[in-house]
């Protein structure tokens, strides 16, 4: 317990010392207009690439695959990505989401892949309107549900991470190597 307490105290002192540096000590920090939202945009690009790659690499005949312990097929997972991207990115960006077409899971890869790409294009457009000074603003999902904008952005990243994790499970259960474990860069 003493070791943990000592570690936490040391970490706290290091953070305090770093925070007291002058802005000139970190010259690249002045070059980034919105450092926090820039990180979110970077994470969006990473997960966009991961999830689109997963959608592209999954064979069309495997889109209907549903593991026995899951309630959804791979196609349903792609539909969840599309729907949550439009909803969360619209709220985070403070813009109106277009009404996406209904995508039944039976449509398959040929309709779902373009829909996943379009939903990430929408997110990219929505994120371009978000700046650091807006992160503490309260945004509304509905009359009953609200959150701070920064919470919405964190929720999106968690959502994408969870969707990618699920996609890798679908790949492995089908005897396929998931994207990004095949040694390729994204």
C-alpha angles and dihedrals in degrees: 000000000000090000092053091047091049091049093050092048092049090049090049092052091048091051091048092050092048092048091055094058116115117252088247090065090069105039097177091059091070091055095061111080097198108016097178098047089042088062090050091050089051092051090048090055091049094050092040089058093044096048096042089048090052091049091049096045098047107094113245093240090058095057089090093052112124118183114226091244095048128076094209137060124228088260089054089052090054090049090052089053092051095047096045092046092056094044100043097037092050091052093043092049095042092234136120115265116227115241102259117212117258109264114202111200090239090070090082135197099321092066101027099054094058089045092054090049092048092050091054090047087055090050091051090052092047093048091052087068096054122093132181093253089063098053096096093050117114114242127193128227090179137336089280101039126062137154141170113275091242089056090054090053092049089048091053093053091048090048092052092047091051093048092050091048090053091047091056090053090054090050094050094046088055092051092251128131109244118236113269093028090072089076096256126128123240 
